[in-house]
Amino acid sequence: MASGFHLQSERDFMSIIQKLWWFFKLEKRRYLVGIVALVLVSVLNLIPPMVMGRVIDAITSGQLTQQDLLLDLFYLLLAAFGMYYLRYVWRMYILGTSYRLGQIMRSRLFEHFTKMSPAFYQTYRTGDLMAHATNDINALTRLAGGGVMSAVDASITALVTLLTMLFSISWQMTLVAILPLPFMAYATSRLGRKTHKAFGESQATFSELNNKAQESVSGIKVTKSFGYQADELKSFQAVNELTFQKNLQTMKYDSLFDPMVLLFVGSSYVLTLLVGSLMVQKEQITVGNLVTFISYLDMLVWPLMAIGFLFNITQRGKVSYQRIEELLSQESPVKDPEFPLDGIENGSLEYAVDSFAFENEETLTNVHFSLGKGQTLGLVGQTGSGKTSLIKLLLREYDVDKGAIYLNGHDIRDYCLTDLRSLMGYVPQDQFLFATSILDNIRFCNPNLPLSAVEEATKLAQVYQDIVACLRDLIQLSVKKESVFLVGKSSVWP
């Protein structure tokens, strides 16, 4: 009977659980301990109503003794302390373990981001990626924690309680009490589908809001320079309002779950009192049995409420998993070779680029030249002539469409990406400093570089005197994110 109450919810839940099975397998011991604790709590929950019904029957029959009362109180205290400890256990082992999923997924996403080519970041903007790494992963974490807890606890509590009601009190009253529940299952199924769609739309607009906020903050100087603040504010407010409306729509569906469940539960109470009162009058059950039965019916409120919670969290988790899966399924066109060459070192360089297109526009054609070890070459040309593209091809941010670039007579695509790029010294067109010390920024790609080599590099770049004059301590200064830029000899310090 219990499984029929939330069949659709369980079906959706199991589909996403299958996709996350690798994580549950990894943490199976902790989840097993938590589930066992949940089962024991469900069993101990049956004791207080049973004791209460027995005491009421003893009072009405005039057979209650002090010894029996003290024994019943002892059972109640024992059950209370047992449930207190076991609830702590399942919270630690289920809810606590779920945060591990968030940690793993964020690491996977970040690792995936580091392997993607620049084309990936032209398709997915920064705000969109941030939404995946925050909201979507948080939704998965709630599914692995609260979702698992709700599914297991609701199923076990409903099953144990219903069996006790059926076989220890009255099967007739039990059947009457659960009459409204199939209607509730149908209603929650309909509402769940609407929630799934609404949450997907709200997550998409949240990504747009992140993108807009990131662009607005990054371009605030340009906006103020052109006096465009009012128009930019209006544009941001439009995106913000759309996000608010989509989230409000999702919350409207969410807010319907609990009242709907309480409506059906209230119907069960009414039917139970009507039938139970008649059965007490006919002496088919005792007053204590009726009180115990109502207490058990009250215990079914949580499993029924959990159906709504499970629908909500499952639909959100499914949408978020699909969004994250879409990101992780993207493959970089630039990959390491299956069998990379060993022993890479500086040497002769040869460009034999027949063609290279960027965003379906021909950028380089018939570029052929060679450099011997120790030689220097300067590239000059108009903006957009392909100077930067030549460097990015050497760094393998992109691969040539036709032709090749050779290092020591070997195609650079035959080398491991990390080994190839370790030979390069590259100054990007857009300056960026990480929020750490100047020292760490200078030796970003070589953390073990000695201080003497760092000082020599700053002297070659002609910024050593500026750093010493302003800071006196190359190691201790912390850079506020994106607040310091080095352009030629000039330095701007916060």
HUGIZI-V14340 format. One record per run of one state. SS is the DSSP state (A for helix, B for strand, O for the rest). FROM is the first residue (numbers start at 1). LEN is the number of residues. Records with the same first field share a line. If there is no record, write none. Layout:
SS->FROM-LEN  FROM-LEN
//
This chain:
O->1-1  6-1  20-1  27-1  62-4  116-2  124-2  170-1  178-3  219-1  226-3  282-5  329-12  342-7  359-2  372-15  395-7  408-2  416-1  422-15  443-8  461-3  471-7  479-6  488-2  493-2
A->2-4  7-13  21-6  28-34  66-50  118-6  126-44  171-7  181-38  220-6  229-53  287-42  387-8  412-3  417-5  438-5  451-10  464-7
B->341-1  349-10  361-11  402-6  410-2  415-1  437-1  478-1  485-3  490-3
//
